Amino acid sequence: MKKIILFLVLFFVIGVGVFIKVYVSAQEPLNAAEEKAVSLAKDKVELSEVEDFHIYHGAETVSIIEGENKKGENIIVWIPEKSKKVMVDKPKNGISKEDAVQRLLAEKSPKEIISVRLGMENNIPLWEIHYRSENNLINYYYVHFKTGEWLKKIENL
């Protein structure tokens, strides 16, 4: 009986170890991209604190950093992967995430909003709203960050 318990505990510990190793390995590319983007942003902008980082995959891959500058003001930094041309703006100069969702709700009736995140297409900062329609199809709705105008839709995937 002791051998079985020892075997089960050992099996569990090895399983947890493998899971942790796989997770850390999967996070390495994202962490490397974040370090590279933050380093580039700090060279071009007075970025003092990073609050959020994500990668937007559209026509071009864009790294997006939300944080604070040295004056304590909230800023958003967009860094396209190819051009590395850093674009910076303040959230107050654009529409909020909630306003972007309201633009969608004024036009559509989504069953579930899956995600709302910043992105960039053709050097235009935008909000990407990923949602599921009543018939369980995937849809994307893009809203211009500064003006709140609808840019494009991808529907019924």
Order of alpha helices (4+ residues) and beta strands (2+ residues): alpha-beta-beta-beta-beta-alpha-beta-beta-beta-beta
